[in-house]
């Protein structure tokens, strides 16, 4: 049986110059395993979870809510 590791996409939200001005802008993102609270390896800022754009379940939830409002 193949087991998949559950991963979550994290993104750095820091703005402006970092690392004593050596890093002009930090746009780091990576999919880490669940259960960790990672920090950015480039600037040290705490990474935040990036939500996926629009999954099938999210589209269904939005459609259901829209239908419920229209009744």
Secondary structure, DSSP 4 states (H G I P E B T S, - for coil): ---PPPEEEEE----S-BTTTTBS----EEEEETT---B-TTT-PBPEEPPPS--HHHHHHHHHHHHHHH-
